[in-house]
Amino acid sequence: MNPFLSQAISLAESNVKQGGRPLGAVVVKDDTVIATGVNRMQAECDPTAHAELLALREAGKALKSPRQAG
């Protein structure tokens, strides 16, 4: 299995153990993980707090750019 997919699954499993939903996301650039996220909709009462959106937001901060090409 792809190691990045394995990491996303692990994040999802950990989130369930903490009372969250089974969703995790990993943003990868040049074979390096630059951001991760888990579903936080219930915890934050935020309908936009999907794992992939939170991971993309963190990636933007890490890259200091809204562009995430590559």
Biopython code that builds the backbone (N, CA, C, O; Angstrom):
import numpy as np
from Bio.PDB.StructureBuilder import StructureBuilder

atoms = [
    (1, "MET", "N", (0.848, -1.186, 0.000)),
    (1, "MET", "CA", (0.000, 0.000, 0.000)),
    (1, "MET", "C", (0.888, 1.242, 0.000)),
    (1, "MET", "O", (1.968, 1.246, 0.591)),
    (2, "ASN", "N", (0.436, 2.256, -0.648)),
    (2, "ASN", "CA", (1.142, 3.534, -0.679)),
    (2, "ASN", "C", (1.315, 4.064, 0.747)),
    (2, "ASN", "O", (0.349, 4.093, 1.509)),
    (3, "PRO", "N", (2.533, 4.483, 1.120)),
    (3, "PRO", "CA", (2.755, 4.939, 2.503)),
    (3, "PRO", "C", (1.951, 6.187, 2.864)),
    (3, "PRO", "O", (1.605, 6.385, 4.029)),
    (4, "PHE", "N", (1.657, 7.019, 1.886)),
    (4, "PHE", "CA", (0.877, 8.225, 2.172)),
    (4, "PHE", "C", (-0.582, 7.869, 2.429)),
    (4, "PHE", "O", (-1.231, 8.464, 3.290)),
    (5, "LEU", "N", (-1.093, 6.903, 1.683)),
    (5, "LEU", "CA", (-2.450, 6.419, 1.927)),
    (5, "LEU", "C", (-2.522, 5.745, 3.295)),
    (5, "LEU", "O", (-3.493, 5.918, 4.031)),
    (6, "SER", "N", (-1.495, 4.983, 3.626)),
    (6, "SER", "CA", (-1.439, 4.349, 4.945)),
    (6, "SER", "C", (-1.463, 5.400, 6.059)),
    (6, "SER", "O", (-2.104, 5.204, 7.091)),
    (7, "GLN", "N", (-0.765, 6.506, 5.842)),
    (7, "GLN", "CA", (-0.749, 7.568, 6.846)),
    (7, "GLN", "C", (-2.134, 8.198, 6.983)),
    (7, "GLN", "O", (-2.574, 8.487, 8.095)),
    (8, "ALA", "N", (-2.820, 8.411, 5.868)),
    (8, "ALA", "CA", (-4.169, 8.985, 5.914)),
    (8, "ALA", "C", (-5.120, 8.051, 6.660)),
    (8, "ALA", "O", (-5.960, 8.507, 7.436)),
    (9, "ILE", "N", (-4.991, 6.757, 6.428)),
    (9, "ILE", "CA", (-5.827, 5.775, 7.125)),
    (9, "ILE", "C", (-5.521, 5.783, 8.616)),
    (9, "ILE", "O", (-6.432, 5.722, 9.442)),
    (10, "SER", "N", (-4.255, 5.858, 8.955)),
    (10, "SER", "CA", (-3.860, 5.917, 10.364)),
    (10, "SER", "C", (-4.424, 7.157, 11.055)),
    (10, "SER", "O", (-4.893, 7.085, 12.191)),
    (11, "LEU", "N", (-4.375, 8.285, 10.363)),
    (11, "LEU", "CA", (-4.954, 9.522, 10.908)),
    (11, "LEU", "C", (-6.453, 9.343, 11.160)),
    (11, "LEU", "O", (-6.976, 9.763, 12.192)),
    (12, "ALA", "N", (-7.129, 8.715, 10.203)),
    (12, "ALA", "CA", (-8.571, 8.491, 10.344)),
    (12, "ALA", "C", (-8.874, 7.587, 11.532)),
    (12, "ALA", "O", (-9.799, 7.848, 12.300)),
    (13, "GLU", "N", (-8.092, 6.527, 11.677)),
    (13, "GLU", "CA", (-8.302, 5.601, 12.795)),
    (13, "GLU", "C", (-8.054, 6.303, 14.135)),
    (13, "GLU", "O", (-8.807, 6.107, 15.089)),
    (14, "SER", "N", (-7.024, 7.100, 14.201)),
    (14, "SER", "CA", (-6.734, 7.848, 15.433)),
    (14, "SER", "C", (-7.845, 8.832, 15.750)),
    (14, "SER", "O", (-8.201, 9.028, 16.912)),
    (15, "ASN", "N", (-8.392, 9.451, 14.708)),
    (15, "ASN", "CA", (-9.468, 10.414, 14.911)),
    (15, "ASN", "C", (-10.709, 9.734, 15.496)),
    (15, "ASN", "O", (-11.393, 10.305, 16.345)),
    (16, "VAL", "N", (-10.994, 8.519, 15.040)),
    (16, "VAL", "CA", (-12.134, 7.763, 15.574)),
    (16, "VAL", "C", (-11.913, 7.470, 17.060)),
    (16, "VAL", "O", (-12.840, 7.584, 17.861)),
    (17, "LYS", "N", (-10.698, 7.096, 17.421)),
    (17, "LYS", "CA", (-10.392, 6.802, 18.826)),
    (17, "LYS", "C", (-10.579, 8.026, 19.717)),
    (17, "LYS", "O", (-10.806, 7.898, 20.920)),
    (18, "GLN", "N", (-10.483, 9.214, 19.117)),
    (18, "GLN", "CA", (-10.666, 10.453, 19.869)),
    (18, "GLN", "C", (-12.092, 10.980, 19.748)),
    (18, "GLN", "O", (-12.381, 12.105, 20.157)),
    (19, "GLY", "N", (-12.984, 10.162, 19.183)),
    (19, "GLY", "CA", (-14.385, 10.536, 19.091)),
    (19, "GLY", "C", (-14.767, 11.219, 17.799)),
    (19, "GLY", "O", (-15.899, 11.677, 17.651)),
    (20, "GLY", "N", (-13.842, 11.295, 16.864)),
    (20, "GLY", "CA", (-14.124, 11.942, 15.581)),
    (20, "GLY", "C", (-14.616, 10.958, 14.537)),
    (20, "GLY", "O", (-14.892, 9.795, 14.833)),
    (21, "ARG", "N", (-14.719, 11.442, 13.324)),
    (21, "ARG", "CA", (-15.173, 10.619, 12.209)),
    (21, "ARG", "C", (-13.972, 10.005, 11.502)),
    (21, "ARG", "O", (-12.867, 10.538, 11.608)),
    (22, "PRO", "N", (-14.155, 8.904, 10.787)),
    (22, "PRO", "CA", (-13.040, 8.169, 10.187)),
    (22, "PRO", "C", (-12.548, 8.763, 8.858)),
    (22, "PRO", "O", (-12.632, 8.125, 7.809)),
    (23, "LEU", "N", (-12.042, 9.976, 8.928)),
    (23, "LEU", "CA", (-11.554, 10.637, 7.720)),
    (23, "LEU", "C", (-10.225, 11.321, 8.012)),
    (23, "LEU", "O", (-10.097, 12.071, 8.980)),
    (24, "GLY", "N", (-9.239, 11.051, 7.159)),
    (24, "GLY", "CA", (-7.926, 11.671, 7.297)),
    (24, "GLY", "C", (-7.412, 12.059, 5.924)),
    (24, "GLY", "O", (-7.776, 11.438, 4.925)),
    (25, "ALA", "N", (-6.576, 13.072, 5.863)),
    (25, "ALA", "CA", (-6.021, 13.535, 4.588)),
    (25, "ALA", "C", (-4.549, 13.882, 4.757)),
    (25, "ALA", "O", (-4.118, 14.349, 5.812)),
    (26, "VAL", "N", (-3.789, 13.644, 3.696)),
    (26, "VAL", "CA", (-2.363, 13.941, 3.680)),
    (26, "VAL", "C", (-2.058, 14.707, 2.398)),
    (26, "VAL", "O", (-2.440, 14.268, 1.313)),
    (27, "VAL", "N", (-1.375, 15.844, 2.508)),
    (27, "VAL", "CA", (-0.948, 16.610, 1.335)),
    (27, "VAL", "C", (0.542, 16.343, 1.150)),
    (27, "VAL", "O", (1.341, 16.529, 2.067)),
    (28, "VAL", "N", (0.894, 15.905, -0.051)),
    (28, "VAL", "CA", (2.268, 15.515, -0.356)),
    (28, "VAL", "C", (2.785, 16.360, -1.519)),
    (28, "VAL", "O", (2.086, 16.568, -2.510)),
    (29, "LYS", "N", (4.003, 16.835, -1.383)),
    (29, "LYS", "CA", (4.660, 17.566, -2.470)),
    (29, "LYS", "C", (6.079, 17.032, -2.576)),
    (29, "LYS", "O", (6.806, 16.978, -1.584)),
    (30, "ASP", "N", (6.465, 16.641, -3.770)),
    (30, "ASP", "CA", (7.807, 16.110, -4.006)),
    (30, "ASP", "C", (8.132, 14.968, -3.041)),
    (30, "ASP", "O", (9.217, 14.923, -2.462)),
    (31, "ASP", "N", (7.189, 14.054, -2.878)),
    (31, "ASP", "CA", (7.342, 12.878, -2.006)),
    (31, "ASP", "C", (7.575, 13.214, -0.540)),
    (31, "ASP", "O", (8.142, 12.409, 0.199)),
    (32, "THR", "N", (7.143, 14.396, -0.114)),
    (32, "THR", "CA", (7.263, 14.809, 1.283)),
    (32, "THR", "C", (5.899, 15.253, 1.796)),
    (32, "THR", "O", (5.214, 16.040, 1.144)),
    (33, "VAL", "N", (5.508, 14.753, 2.957)),
    (33, "VAL", "CA", (4.254, 15.184, 3.570)),
    (33, "VAL", "C", (4.439, 16.618, 4.064)),
    (33, "VAL", "O", (5.338, 16.901, 4.856)),
    (34, "ILE", "N", (3.585, 17.511, 3.590)),
    (34, "ILE", "CA", (3.681, 18.904, 4.038)),
    (34, "ILE", "C", (2.529, 19.296, 4.945)),
    (34, "ILE", "O", (2.598, 20.318, 5.628)),
    (35, "ALA", "N", (1.462, 18.489, 4.959)),
    (35, "ALA", "CA", (0.336, 18.810, 5.837)),
    (35, "ALA", "C", (-0.575, 17.592, 5.970)),
    (35, "ALA", "O", (-0.633, 16.734, 5.089)),
    (36, "THR", "N", (-1.280, 17.544, 7.093)),
    (36, "THR", "CA", (-2.271, 16.495, 7.316)),
    (36, "THR", "C", (-3.518, 17.126, 7.913)),
    (36, "THR", "O", (-3.492, 18.262, 8.387)),
    (37, "GLY", "N", (-4.600, 16.376, 7.882)),
    (37, "GLY", "CA", (-5.825, 16.848, 8.506)),
    (37, "GLY", "C", (-6.748, 15.692, 8.812)),
    (37, "GLY", "O", (-6.675, 14.637, 8.182)),
    (38, "VAL", "N", (-7.607, 15.896, 9.775)),
    (38, "VAL", "CA", (-8.659, 14.936, 10.093)),
    (38, "VAL", "C", (-9.979, 15.692, 10.139)),
    (38, "VAL", "O", (-10.010, 16.910, 10.315)),
    (39, "ASN", "N", (-11.063, 14.949, 9.977)),
    (39, "ASN", "CA", (-12.376, 15.572, 10.008)),
    (39, "ASN", "C", (-12.649, 16.147, 11.391)),
    (39, "ASN", "O", (-12.577, 15.427, 12.387)),
    (40, "ARG", "N", (-12.957, 17.426, 11.460)),
    (40, "ARG", "CA", (-13.209, 18.117, 12.732)),
    (40, "ARG", "C", (-14.585, 18.784, 12.749)),
    (40, "ARG", "O", (-14.840, 19.662, 13.573)),
    (41, "MET", "N", (-15.466, 18.369, 11.844)),
    (41, "MET", "CA", (-16.783, 19.014, 11.737)),
    (41, "MET", "C", (-17.545, 18.994, 13.053)),
    (41, "MET", "O", (-18.072, 20.022, 13.478)),
    (42, "GLN", "N", (-17.611, 17.839, 13.702)),
    (42, "GLN", "CA", (-18.352, 17.724, 14.959)),
    (42, "GLN", "C", (-17.645, 18.472, 16.080)),
    (42, "GLN", "O", (-18.281, 19.212, 16.830)),
    (43, "ALA", "N", (-16.350, 18.289, 16.197)),
    (43, "ALA", "CA", (-15.583, 18.886, 17.295)),
    (43, "ALA", "C", (-15.609, 20.404, 17.263)),
    (43, "ALA", "O", (-15.637, 21.050, 18.310)),
    (44, "GLU", "N", (-15.601, 20.973, 16.069)),
    (44, "GLU", "CA", (-15.558, 22.429, 15.941)),
    (44, "GLU", "C", (-16.899, 23.037, 15.548)),
    (44, "GLU", "O", (-17.015, 24.252, 15.386)),
    (45, "CYS", "N", (-17.913, 22.180, 15.395)),
    (45, "CYS", "CA", (-19.239, 22.644, 14.945)),
    (45, "CYS", "C", (-19.092, 23.508, 13.687)),
    (45, "CYS", "O", (-19.708, 24.566, 13.559)),
    (46, "ASP", "N", (-18.267, 23.027, 12.781)),
    (46, "ASP", "CA", (-17.927, 23.766, 11.566)),
    (46, "ASP", "C", (-18.183, 22.873, 10.354)),
    (46, "ASP", "O", (-17.483, 21.879, 10.166)),
    (47, "PRO", "N", (-19.177, 23.211, 9.529)),
    (47, "PRO", "CA", (-19.489, 22.371, 8.376)),
    (47, "PRO", "C", (-18.390, 22.350, 7.315)),
    (47, "PRO", "O", (-18.445, 21.536, 6.393)),
    (48, "THR", "N", (-17.402, 23.223, 7.426)),
    (48, "THR", "CA", (-16.305, 23.228, 6.451)),
    (48, "THR", "C", (-15.055, 22.516, 6.965)),
    (48, "THR", "O", (-14.049, 22.471, 6.258)),
    (49, "ALA", "N", (-15.092, 21.966, 8.162)),
    (49, "ALA", "CA", (-13.895, 21.368, 8.765)),
    (49, "ALA", "C", (-13.678, 19.923, 8.307)),
    (49, "ALA", "O", (-13.480, 19.023, 9.123)),
    (50, "HIS", "N", (-13.719, 19.721, 6.998)),
    (50, "HIS", "CA", (-13.433, 18.419, 6.400)),
    (50, "HIS", "C", (-11.928, 18.173, 6.440)),
    (50, "HIS", "O", (-11.140, 19.118, 6.392)),
    (51, "ALA", "N", (-11.534, 16.925, 6.525)),
    (51, "ALA", "CA", (-10.115, 16.563, 6.612)),
    (51, "ALA", "C", (-9.304, 17.169, 5.471)),
    (51, "ALA", "O", (-8.240, 17.746, 5.697)),
    (52, "GLU", "N", (-9.810, 17.037, 4.247)),
    (52, "GLU", "CA", (-9.037, 17.519, 3.101)),
    (52, "GLU", "C", (-8.918, 19.039, 3.084)),
    (52, "GLU", "O", (-7.880, 19.571, 2.692)),
    (53, "LEU", "N", (-9.960, 19.738, 3.503)),
    (53, "LEU", "CA", (-9.881, 21.202, 3.542)),
    (53, "LEU", "C", (-8.919, 21.678, 4.615)),
    (53, "LEU", "O", (-8.158, 22.619, 4.390)),
    (54, "LEU", "N", (-8.942, 21.043, 5.777)),
    (54, "LEU", "CA", (-8.018, 21.421, 6.840)),
    (54, "LEU", "C", (-6.573, 21.130, 6.426)),
    (54, "LEU", "O", (-5.671, 21.914, 6.722)),
    (55, "ALA", "N", (-6.356, 20.005, 5.742)),
    (55, "ALA", "CA", (-5.008, 19.678, 5.266)),
    (55, "ALA", "C", (-4.546, 20.690, 4.221)),
    (55, "ALA", "O", (-3.386, 21.102, 4.240)),
    (56, "LEU", "N", (-5.420, 21.092, 3.323)),
    (56, "LEU", "CA", (-5.052, 22.089, 2.309)),
    (56, "LEU", "C", (-4.746, 23.446, 2.943)),
    (56, "LEU", "O", (-3.833, 24.148, 2.507)),
    (57, "ARG", "N", (-5.503, 23.810, 3.961)),
    (57, "ARG", "CA", (-5.224, 25.074, 4.662)),
    (57, "ARG", "C", (-3.850, 25.036, 5.317)),
    (57, "ARG", "O", (-3.093, 26.005, 5.247)),
    (58, "GLU", "N", (-3.531, 23.909, 5.957)),
    (58, "GLU", "CA", (-2.220, 23.769, 6.595)),
    (58, "GLU", "C", (-1.101, 23.756, 5.554)),
    (58, "GLU", "O", (-0.021, 24.295, 5.794)),
    (59, "ALA", "N", (-1.358, 23.146, 4.411)),
    (59, "ALA", "CA", (-0.355, 23.128, 3.344)),
    (59, "ALA", "C", (-0.073, 24.544, 2.854)),
    (59, "ALA", "O", (1.081, 24.900, 2.613)),
    (60, "GLY", "N", (-1.107, 25.341, 2.708)),
    (60, "GLY", "CA", (-0.923, 26.734, 2.296)),
    (60, "GLY", "C", (-0.055, 27.499, 3.280)),
    (60, "GLY", "O", (0.803, 28.288, 2.885)),
    (61, "LYS", "N", (-0.286, 27.261, 4.564)),
    (61, "LYS", "CA", (0.532, 27.916, 5.593)),
    (61, "LYS", "C", (1.975, 27.426, 5.529)),
    (61, "LYS", "O", (2.911, 28.220, 5.626)),
    (62, "ALA", "N", (2.153, 26.113, 5.364)),
    (62, "ALA", "CA", (3.505, 25.540, 5.320)),
    (62, "ALA", "C", (4.288, 26.062, 4.116)),
    (62, "ALA", "O", (5.486, 26.329, 4.202)),
    (63, "LEU", "N", (3.584, 26.200, 2.997)),
    (63, "LEU", "CA", (4.235, 26.675, 1.766)),
    (63, "LEU", "C", (4.271, 28.192, 1.659)),
    (63, "LEU", "O", (4.939, 28.751, 0.789)),
    (64, "LYS", "N", (3.541, 28.855, 2.560)),
    (64, "LYS", "CA", (3.404, 30.306, 2.527)),
    (64, "LYS", "C", (2.880, 30.777, 1.162)),
    (64, "LYS", "O", (3.322, 31.786, 0.612)),
    (65, "SER", "N", (1.923, 30.003, 0.644)),
    (65, "SER", "CA", (1.348, 30.304, -0.665)),
    (65, "SER", "C", (0.047, 29.539, -0.829)),
    (65, "SER", "O", (-0.073, 28.412, -0.348)),
    (66, "PRO", "N", (-0.938, 30.141, -1.506)),
    (66, "PRO", "CA", (-2.157, 29.398, -1.796)),
    (66, "PRO", "C", (-1.947, 28.431, -2.958)),
    (66, "PRO", "O", (-2.799, 27.576, -3.201)),
    (67, "ARG", "N", (-0.846, 28.544, -3.672)),
    (67, "ARG", "CA", (-0.570, 27.661, -4.807)),
    (67, "ARG", "C", (0.140, 26.409, -4.314)),
    (67, "ARG", "O", (1.127, 26.468, -3.581)),
    (68, "GLN", "N", (-0.401, 25.281, -4.742)),
    (68, "GLN", "CA", (0.152, 24.021, -4.244)),
    (68, "GLN", "C", (0.487, 23.089, -5.407)),
    (68, "GLN", "O", (0.311, 21.874, -5.314)),
    (69, "ALA", "N", (0.963, 23.665, -6.483)),
    (69, "ALA", "CA", (1.339, 22.861, -7.644)),
    (69, "ALA", "C", (2.458, 21.892, -7.285)),
    (69, "ALA", "O", (3.309, 22.195, -6.449)),
    (70, "GLY", "N", (2.449, 20.736, -7.917)),
    (70, "GLY", "CA", (3.508, 19.762, -7.702)),
    (70, "GLY", "C", (3.095, 18.736, -6.700)),
    (70, "GLY", "O", (3.868, 17.829, -6.391)),
]
sb = StructureBuilder()
sb.init_structure("model")
sb.init_model(0)
sb.init_chain("A")
sb.init_seg("    ")
for serial, (resi, resn, name, xyz) in enumerate(atoms, 1):
    if name == "N":
        sb.init_residue(resn, " ", resi, " ")
    sb.init_atom(name, np.array(xyz, "f"), 0.0, 1.0, " ", f" {name:<3s}", serial, name[0])
structure = sb.get_structure()
